[in-house]
Amino acid sequence: MVEYCASGIMDYIDINRIGLMGHSMGANGAKETAFYYSGLYDEAIEAAKAPDSDGGERITESEQAYCDSVMKVKALLPTGQVPNFLNYSVIDWKWTQLRCNAGIVYGSYEECGYINSTGNARVLGNAAETVEMMQSAVPSIDYVEEGVYYGDKNEGTMRVIYQPFSTHPLIHFMPEATEDVIDFWTYTFDMETDLSPGNQTFFIKELCNLIAMIGLFMLIIPLCDLLLTIPCFAGLRGQPGPKLPSAAGSGKRIYWLGVAAGGLVSLGAAFLSIKVAPTADASINNGYLQTSVTLFAVPVMNTIGFWTLICAIWQFAWFFWWYKKDKAAGIDRDSSLGLKITGKEILKTIGLSAMIIAVLYIIVWFCKWAFNTDFRFWTPAVKTFNAEKMLYFLPYLPAFFAFYLGNSLIVNSAGGLEKISEKKELWIHAFTNIIGCFLFWAIQYIPLFLGGEIVVKGQ
């Protein structure tokens, strides 16, 4: 991409102001690229100093101009990345090797803060790694302040660090972090504008996207209801079963014990998945960390998929325990739960689902084509994709299918109770669905916000 932009093929790009920016894993790529060009620059300088070069051991003006042209990256801004390279020990990089201006946007509540010399994400002041970064520009620095530019940007030695009030995934979303990004690029590239870095309208678009995404999800039920009026699918429309007596006494205690157990299973599965979920094979090639394509080639999805599968197993176990208990009590809910179904009805159900998904994604693709936008808020998104992504989707489908099937069985089997309104049931189901995630969030983030560290120091 750098080579393409620097080629001059696009006359609206200033090839003397090419910068690199990336978040998290993308920050790795940005840093690797900046150091790659820095290495080319150093090689060109050494060649210019050679006795048999044009100017001998003296670097001529034309030789220096060539060296400068090799360093095509003029500025670097990784976000969501520690200011050191301790977690990439296979690559022996130093900030003194970088030949361009650089900054870092690093949240004050980053999850990987425990690897820093301070033991947390706050690395201003005299933190060793931040001081080392700034000393690559000004050797006398021993105390670093946020947002202060150290070094000379005209010489390509400027260094700066920003620490917005943010966690790792929120950096590319928070107005404070966005202000830091705008501040860096307008200052580094001398961009003149009457607008202040805090004058942002992107959040309005985010809110509109959120409303649109809610609308897209709300379309699923009426769309399904409409398709069920088609004669081909009309036979799939089920009828609610008879109201069941609300649990009382020991039955009620068992019910809430199951809710608590489900939350604990989900919580335990989350911790377990982070530690043992399979990850893609990693290899080293020319000093760079590369990931080979395997059947389960998305490391983060491996963790989530494994977590989901464990929760699905618990759901089926808990459902069938209750199912057999009800059956012994003379309660038969096979028809209302959809457990009695023919092969033909299964095929029709798959066809109905495919039609609903197709309509939704026709809308998604149309909005991308007509308005160049999709349905997202923060990181959750419904967006277009290419056919290659289906290869990565299929291996993870069984785990998620099992989870949603088990979830549906539990929710529907626990519904339709006497003396409990549908609205109250929905709130109960919502609570029981999120309790495990909420406990995990609380254990991870509450200690972090209180000035400590996260509990799980994994992937």
N, C-alpha and C positions, 0 to 999 in steps of 0.2 A: 504493500500500500504506500509506504514511504517512497519507494522508487517510482511508482506511478504518479504520485502527486508532485514529486520533485522533477519529473521529466519535462514539465512545461507544456504538456499536451492540453492542459486545461488553463486557458489564459486568465481565468479569474482567481487562480491560486497564486499567492505570493510565495515562491519557493524559498525565500529567505526567512519565512516565518512559519515553518512547519513544526507543530508540537504534537506530543504523544500524551494520551490520557487513557487510563483504564481502571476499572474497579475490581478489587479482589483478584480473581484469577486473571482478569483482563489487565490488572496492574502488572502481573508477572510478564505478560507479553510486551507491555509498554516499556518496562525496565530492561528486559532482554534486548529489545530493539535499540534502545538508546545506548546501551553499553556495547552493542554490536557495532554501531557506527562510531562510537568513541574509540573502539579498537582499530577500526579502519583508519581513523584520523591519526592515531599513534603510529601505526605502520607507515603511513604516508610521511609523517614527520621524520621517522627514523631513516626512511629512504632519502629524504631531502638532505639529511645530515651526512649521508655517505660521501666519502672522499671523491668517488667517481660521478657524483651528481652534478647538475648544472652549476651550482654555486660552491661545489666542494662541501666542506663541513659547515659553511655558512648557508643559511636558508634564504634564498632569494625571494623577492616580492612575488614573482610568478609561482614559485614553489609553494609559498604560503597560501596564495590564492587557491592553488589546487587542493592543498590540505583542507582549507576551509570548505571547499565545494564537496569534499568527501563526507564531511560532517553535516549530513543533510537534516538532522534533527536538531532544532534550536532550543527546545524546551521540553521538560518532562514533568508530568503531574500524576503519579499513581495515587489512587484513593483506596482506603480500606486496607492499607499495607503498613506493616511495621517499618520504622526507619532503619532497620538493620537487615542483615542477610543471614542471620543465625539459623533460620528455618530452611535455608537453601544452602546447606554446607557444601554441597557438591560443586557450587559455583563460587569461586574465591573473588568476589567483587569488593571493591572499596569505592567510597564516594570520590576519592581523589582520582579515580580512573574515568570519571564522567566528564565529558567535554561540552556540556550544555547547562543552561539554567535548569534548576529543579526545585520542585516543592512537593510536599506530601500533605494530603488531607486524611487525617487519622482520627477517628472518633474517640471521644474521651471515655467511651464505654465499649471499646472494641473487645470482642470475645477472646482474641488471641493475646491479650495484654500480658498474660502470665509469663510469656517468653522474654519479656523485656527485663532490663536490669532493675527496673523499679518494682517488678512483680505485678504491675497492672498497666492499664492503657495510658495513663497520664505520664507523658514523657517530655514535658517541658522542664525548664530550669536546668539542673545539672545532670540530667539523665545521660548516661554514657553514650548511648547510640545516637541521640540527637545532637549532643555536643560534637561527636565525631563527624556527623554529617555537616554541621556548620563549620567545623574546623577545616574541611576541605576547601572552603572559600576564604575564611579568615582564621588563621592558625591560633590567634590569641584568644578566641572565644572560649569561655568556660561556663557561660550561663545563657540559655536560650529562651527567648520570649516568643509568644505566639504571634504570627502574622508580621513579624519583623523580617525585613529583607537583609540578609547578610551577603557580602560579596558584591561583585560588579556585574550587572546584567549585560553590559556592553562587551565584557570579556567572557561571558558565558559561565561565570563562576557564582552566580546568585543562588542562594539557598534560602528556603523558608518552610516552616511547618505550621499547619493549621490544626486545631483540635476542637472541632465543633461539638456541641452537646448532643451526641448521637451514638447509636450502636452501629455495628458493621453494616447490616442491610439497609439501614435508614440513611446512610450517607448520601446516596444518589437521589434522595427524596426530600430531605430537610432543607427549608429555605436558608438556614444558617450555613450549611455546607455548600449549597449552591452559590451563595454570596461569596464564599471563600474561593470557589472555582472561578467565578467571574472576575474577582479581584486579581487572582493570579495571572490570568491570561491578558486582561486589559493592561496590567502593569508591565508584564514581561514583554509583550509585543507592542507596547506604546499605542494602544488602541484608544482613540479619542471618541468619547460619547457623552451626551448630556445626561444620560441615565445613570443613576447610582447602582452599585451591585445589588442593593436590596430591592430595587424596583423590578419585581418578578411577577409574571402572570401565569407561569406554568402550572401553578397549583390550581388555578381556575379550570384549566384543561383537565387536570387530574380528577377534580371533583365531577366534572361533566362525564369523564370516562367511567367513573365509579357509578354514576346514575345510569349510564348506558349499560354497564355490565350487570347491574341489578335488574334492569329491564330485560336484558337478554335471558337471564336465569328465570325471571318470572314468566317468560314466554313459554317455557317448557310445559307447564301444566295445562294451560288452555290449548296449546298446540296439540298435546296428547289427547285432550278431550275432544278436539275437533276431528282428529284423525280417527278416533274411535266411532265416529258417526259413519265412516265409510263401511259399507257392507262387509268388506274383506276383514276388517278389524273389529267389527261390532261385537263379535262373540267373545272378545277378550275383556270386555267391560265386566268387572266383578261386582259383587254385592257385599256390603258390609255384613259381617256375621253378627250374631246376637250379642247384646251387651253382656259382659261378664261381671260377676260380683267383684267389687273392689277388695283387694287383699286386706285382711285384718289379722290382728294378733300375731301369731308366729309367721304367717304368710307375709305380712307386711314387713316384719323384721328381716325375713329371708330376702325379700325384694330389695330392700335398701342395702342389705349386706352384699347382694350381687352387684348393685351399683358401685359401692365402695370397692369391691374386689375388681370390677372392670376398670375403674380408675387406676388402681394400683398395678394391674396387669399392663395397662397402657403405659404407665410411668416406668415400670421396670423394663418393658420392652424397648422404650426409648433409650434408656441407658445402655441396655444390652446391645441394641442395634448399632449404636455409635462405636462400640468396642469391637464387635465381631462381624459386622456386615462385610461381605466381600467387596473389594474395590478393584478397579481396572488395573491391569498390569502396567507397571511403570518402568521405563528404561532410560538410560542416559545416552545421549547422542551429541557429540561435540560439546559437552559441557552443559547441555540444556536438558531439562526434564521433559520427557515426552510420554504420552499415554497411548498405548496400543489399543486397537479396537478389539473388544471381546464381546461375548454374548451379553454380558451385563456391563456395559461400557460407560455408565454414568455414575460415578462414585457417590454423589449425594443421593441420587435416586435409589441406589442400592441400600443405603441406610433407611430411607423412608419406606421403600418397598418391604424390607425385612421387618421393620416396625409394624407395617400394615398387616403383613401375613401373620405375625404373632397375635395381633389383636383379632384377626379373622378367626383364628383357631379357637380363641377364647369365646368369641361370639357364638360360634356353632356349638361348642360344648355347653355353654350356658343356656342357649335356646333349646337344645334337645333335652336337657335335663328338665326344664320347665314343661316342654312339650309332652314328655312321658308322664310327668307328674299330673298334668291336666288330663291326659288320656286316661290315667288310672282313676281320676275323679269323674270320669264320664263326660268330659268336655272335649268335643271334636271340632277343631277349627281348620281342618285340612282345606276345605273349599274356600273359606274366607282368606286364608293365607296364600292360596295359590299353589299349595303343595300337590294337589291333584291336577295334573296337566298332561295333555296328550302331546305326542311328538309334533303334530300339525300346529298346535297352539304355541309350542316353543318356537317353531320356525316363524310363525306370524309375529310373535313377540320380538324376535330378533329383527324382523323386517320393519316393524313399527319403530323400534329404537333407532335403526339405521336411518329411517325417514326423518325422525326428529333431529338427529345429529346433522344430517345433510342440510336441512332447512336452516339450522342455527349457523352452520359454517358457510352457507351461501350468503347469509347476512354479514358474517365476519369478513369474507372475501370481498363482498360488494363495498363495505365501508372502507376497507383498505384501498380498493381501487378508486372509489369515488372521492373519499375524503382523506386518504393517507393516514388513517388512524385505526386503532383497534380498541378492544375492551379490556382495560386494565386499571388497577389502582395499586400503587407501590410496586410490589413484585408479582402478586397474583394477576394473571392475564389470560384472556382468551384471544388468540392471535392466529394468523395464518402460518402455515408451515409447508415445507417441501416434502416430496415423497420419501426422501432419505430418512426423515424423522420417524417414519412408520417402522423402520427396522429397529429403532431404539425403543419404540413404544410397545411393540408386541411382546418382548420378553417380560415386561413388567405388568402386562395386562392380567395374568392369572391372579396375582396377589391382590390387586385393587378390585378385580371382579369379586373375588371371594369376600373381601372386606365389605363391599357395598351390599352384596347379597345377604351376608350375615347380619349386617346393620339393619337392612330392610326387614328381615324376619323378626328381629328382636323388637324393633319399633312397632311393627304391626301387631305382633302377638301381645305386646304390652298395652296396646290401645283398645279403645272401645269398652271402657270400664264404666260401670254404673256409678252414679253420684259424682263423676269427675267430668268437667266440661272438656271439650276438644281443645280449647285454648290452654287450659291448665296442663293437659297431656302434652301439648307441643312444648311448653316451657320445661316440663320434666325431661322430655326426650332431648331437648337442646342441652340442658344441664348435664345429663348423663353422657352425652356425646363428647363434651369438651372437658370433662373433669380431669382426664389423664393429661391432656395437653396443657391445661391450666396449671396443674401441679408441677409439670416439667418446667413450664415458663417461670413459675414462682421460685422454684429451687435454683434455676439458672440465673435469673435476673435480679431478684430482690437482694441477694447478697452483693451482687455487682453494683447496684444503685446505692447500696449502703456503704460503698467504699472498699468492698472486699474483692474477691475473685469469683469467677464462675466455678461451678462444681465439676462439670464434665469438661476435661481438657482434651477433647478428641478432635476428630475431623470436623 
